[in-house]
Amino acid sequence: MPPSISIPLIIEAILSGIEDAQKQYKKWSGGEWLAYTAEHVITGFVAKRIWEIPGPKYLEIEPKCGETIKQSCVKRRGGLAQALRPDGHVDMCLWWAKSDPRAIIEIKHNAYSYVVQCDKDIQRIDSSLKRNTTLSFGIFAFYSSADDSKNGKIKAKVRLNKRFDTIESRIIEKYGKRLKIKSERRVHKVGGSAWGADCILIKRLK
């Protein structure tokens, strides 16, 4: 069997998928950005990019969280943690070609606040990786945009990078002692505005 698709290629696909979504939605809408549409627009473009990576894999969009965790458990005891939101859904589940869940991927639309928008998704990834499962990593990816400050002193790209820095540092501060966290981002300046994508890889510490 060919080797599984690599994590760097998955991250590349996610970032490119978010960029594709921004560019295509701008065409569809006559100039609007992703900040003004639904999250599942991003999810669809990201899924397409992941699926186009050569190599064996399966991909589910919005599977039930509880079922995904149960299918990934090598040996499960007790109930699922509340952070896993057993009756809810994860945005995507990437499967090994041998039909076991490999990774949970959560995507956030127009993220601006760690506490309000990001922490619950990170908790869910953290809880899933604590268990004895076939899941080997999680990814939290998000789109965000910003404008120059009203007085023009702080440029949009600076504001957006600072937002990304804040969200990344909050994740490391809360989870860095038990999880390996690595991030990669892309930021684009357009006039007095900027938009970008950040992809955060989350793995168990060995």
C-alpha positions in Angstrom: 0.0 0.0 0.0 1.3 3.5 -0.8 2.4 5.6 2.2 -0.2 7.8 4.0 -0.3 11.4 3.0 2.1 13.5 5.0 1.1 16.1 7.6 3.0 18.9 5.8 0.9 18.2 2.7 -2.3 18.2 4.7 -1.4 21.6 6.2 -0.5 22.9 2.8 -3.9 21.7 1.5 -5.8 23.3 4.3 -4.1 26.7 3.9 -4.6 26.6 0.1 -8.2 25.5 0.5 -8.9 28.6 2.7 -7.2 30.8 0.1 -9.3 29.2 -2.7 -12.5 29.9 -0.7 -11.6 33.5 -0.3 -10.7 34.1 -3.9 -13.7 32.1 -5.3 -16.3 33.7 -2.9 -15.0 37.1 -3.9 -15.8 36.2 -7.5 -19.2 34.7 -6.7 -20.3 37.7 -4.6 -18.9 40.5 -6.7 -16.2 41.5 -4.2 -17.2 40.3 -0.7 -14.8 38.4 1.5 -15.2 35.2 3.5 -16.0 37.2 6.6 -19.5 37.7 5.2 -20.5 34.2 4.4 -21.0 30.8 6.1 -18.3 28.6 7.5 -19.2 25.6 5.4 -18.0 27.4 2.3 -14.4 27.2 3.7 -14.9 23.6 4.7 -15.9 22.5 1.2 -12.8 24.1 -0.4 -10.5 22.6 2.3 -12.0 19.1 1.8 -11.5 19.4 -2.0 -7.8 20.3 -1.5 -7.2 17.5 1.0 -8.9 15.0 -1.3 -6.6 16.0 -4.2 -3.5 15.0 -2.3 -2.1 11.9 -4.0 -2.2 8.9 -1.6 -4.6 6.7 0.3 -7.1 8.3 2.6 -10.8 8.8 3.4 -12.5 12.1 4.4 -15.7 12.8 6.2 -17.4 16.2 6.6 -19.3 16.9 9.8 -19.4 13.4 11.2 -20.9 12.9 14.6 -18.1 13.5 17.2 -19.2 10.6 19.5 -19.3 8.1 16.6 -15.9 9.2 15.4 -14.3 8.8 18.8 -15.9 5.4 19.3 -14.6 4.2 15.9 -11.1 5.4 16.7 -10.9 3.8 20.2 -8.5 0.9 20.5 -9.8 0.1 24.0 -12.6 2.3 25.4 -13.8 2.5 29.0 -16.4 4.8 30.4 -18.3 7.6 28.8 -17.0 10.4 26.6 -15.8 13.6 28.1 -18.2 16.6 27.8 -15.6 18.5 25.9 -15.9 16.0 23.1 -19.6 17.1 22.6 -20.7 13.5 21.9 -23.9 14.5 20.2 -22.3 17.2 18.1 -20.2 17.2 15.0 -16.6 17.8 14.1 -15.9 19.7 10.9 -13.9 17.0 9.3 -12.4 13.6 10.1 -9.5 12.3 8.0 -9.2 8.5 8.0 -6.4 6.1 7.4 -6.8 4.1 4.3 -7.2 1.0 6.5 -10.5 2.6 7.7 -9.5 4.0 11.1 -9.9 7.7 12.0 -6.5 9.5 11.8 -7.2 13.1 12.6 -9.9 15.6 13.6 -9.9 18.8 11.7 -11.8 21.9 13.1 -12.2 25.0 10.9 -13.3 28.4 12.2 -14.7 31.2 10.2 -13.7 34.8 10.8 -12.0 34.1 14.1 -11.2 37.1 16.3 -11.4 35.9 19.9 -9.7 32.8 21.4 -12.2 32.4 24.3 -15.4 33.0 22.3 -14.5 31.1 19.1 -11.6 28.8 19.5 -11.2 27.2 22.9 -14.1 24.7 22.6 -12.6 23.3 19.4 -9.2 23.0 21.0 -10.7 21.3 24.0 -12.4 18.8 21.8 -9.1 18.0 20.0 -7.3 17.7 23.3 -9.9 15.4 24.8 -9.8 13.1 21.7 -6.0 12.8 21.8 -6.0 11.9 25.5 -7.7 8.6 24.7 -6.2 5.3 23.5 -7.3 5.9 19.9 -6.1 5.6 16.3 -6.2 9.5 16.1 -2.6 10.7 15.8 -3.2 14.5 15.6 -5.7 17.3 15.3 -5.7 20.5 13.3 -7.4 23.8 14.2 -7.5 26.1 11.2 -9.1 29.5 10.9 -9.7 32.4 8.6 -9.6 36.0 9.7 -9.4 39.5 8.3 -8.7 43.0 9.5 -8.7 46.7 8.4 -6.2 49.4 9.1 -6.9 51.1 12.5 -9.2 54.1 12.3 -6.4 56.6 12.8 -4.2 54.7 10.3 -1.4 54.1 12.7 -1.7 50.3 12.9 -1.8 48.6 9.5 -4.2 45.8 8.8 -1.5 43.2 8.2 0.1 44.1 11.6 -3.3 43.8 13.3 -4.0 40.5 11.7 -0.6 39.0 12.6 -1.1 40.2 16.2 -4.5 38.4 16.3 -2.9 35.2 15.0 -0.1 35.5 17.5 -2.6 36.0 20.4 -4.6 32.9 19.5 -1.5 30.8 19.0 0.0 31.9 22.3 -3.2 31.3 24.2 -3.3 27.7 22.9 0.3 27.1 23.8 -0.2 28.7 27.3 -3.1 26.4 28.0 -2.1 23.1 26.3 1.6 23.4 25.6 2.7 21.3 28.6 0.9 18.1 27.3 0.5 18.7 23.6 3.0 19.5 20.7 1.7 22.6 19.0 3.0 24.0 15.7 1.5 26.7 13.5 1.8 27.9 9.9 0.0 31.0 8.5 -0.5 33.0 5.3 -1.4 36.6 5.4 -2.4 38.8 2.3 -2.6 42.6 2.2 -5.3 44.2 0.0 -5.3 48.0 0.1 -6.2 49.1 3.7 -7.2 45.5 4.6 -5.7 42.1 5.1 -7.0 38.5 5.3 -5.3 35.3 6.1 -5.3 31.7 7.2 -3.7 30.1 10.2 -3.3 26.3 10.6 -2.4 24.9 14.0 -1.1 21.3 14.3 -1.8 19.6 17.6 -0.2 16.3 18.6 0.4 14.3 21.7 3.7 14.7 23.4 5.5 11.3 23.3 
